[in-house]
């Protein structure tokens, strides 16, 4: 009977409510304290020391290590406070950095191990344009500047062609320039780089052993004689293993990123409010 009376006592109810609020406050306060805790464990310290050694080629002194830890704590505090103030919201630099870090994690998770020789052997054939070695050319050339010859350009070209076919040297024709009159064993892609696309394409299919022209380049027009042309080819794996492995791994990383993005995109409702712009295909 006394217990029932005690349970009905308003003072007891007040004390119980107070105790409950005290316990709840203690729990919330503990969580808040944990949220403000910065733990600098041995893994963090080792990483800081490793970064220092990679930069300065020596381990940090005890004083320098303390400074690194102080800087780490300072950065962490200021970063957390900035996040709490919403300073990271819509910041393109931070978004890009976070995206890059996530992509690295996705790429690492998507790695399926080292490729087999069978995979690497098949890969160049599926990407022939990327791995095919260009033709290699040796040729002579004589340059004519159209501005220097004016209306006499056509007759000058005809006269030089006749002289060259009769045994005259390339150096004796045209006018002196900084371009070499003899080019030896230059890959076609470098010919295009030095003389231009039209010039390179003309030499790719020109006959060997006879003077032809005029062939136009960025320097003017040329008479050209190809002395040797080695055809392009698709290299064997042993010749291009490093490049093939690198490109194969890049493909695997890009595929993992694309697959992950496609999966994530399905989880979002993308609304595009701009005119004439469509939402990403899901």
C-alpha positions, 0 to 999 in steps of 0.5 A: 500500500505504501509503495502504491502511494509512493508511485503516485507521489508527484515528487517521485515523478519529477525526480524520475523525469529529471533523471531521464533528462540527465541520462539523455543529456549525458548521452547526447553530450558524449556523442557531441564530444565524440564528434569533435574528437580528432584522433591522430593514430600511428597510421596518420603519423606514419603517413605524415612522416612518409610524406615528409621523407618523400619530399625531403629525402630524409625522415623528420626530426622529432620537432618537425614531426610534432610540427606536422602533427600540429598542422594536421590537427589545425587543418582538421579543425578548420576543415570541420568548422568550415564544413559546419558553416557550409563553406564546402557547399557548391565549391567546384574545387572541393567537388572536383577533388572529392570526385577524383578521390572517389574515382580512384577508389572505384578504379582500385575496386574495379581492378581485376588483377594483372592481364593475361598474355592472351588478353594483351595479345588480343588487345592491339588487334581490337585497337589497331589504329592506336598501336599500328607502327607508321611507315618509315620514309627516306626521301629527298626534297627540293623546296620552291617558294611560290612567292619568290617565283611568281608566274615562273613557278611552273616552268621552274618546277618543270626545268628542275624535274628534268634536271633531277631526272638527268642526275642533278643533285637535290642541293643544286635545285630550287633555292637554299632553305633551312629544310634538309634536302635528304631525310633518312628513316623518318616515321610518317607521323613525324613527316606529317608533323614537320611538313604538314598533313597534305605532304605526308599523305602524298608521300604515303602513296607516292611511287618509290625511286622517281621524282614527283611533284609539286607536293604542297606543304606549309613551306611552299611546294616541293619536288620529292623522290622517295628512296625507301619506304618501310610499310607500317605494321602492328607490333608483336606483344613483346615489342609493345608490352608496356604500352599495351598493358598501360592502355589495357589498364586504362580501359579497365579503369574507364569501364569501372568508372562508367559502370559505377556511374551508370549504377549511381545515376539510377539512384538519383532523380535528375531535374534539368530546368534549363531550356534545350538541355536533356537530363543524362540518359539512365 
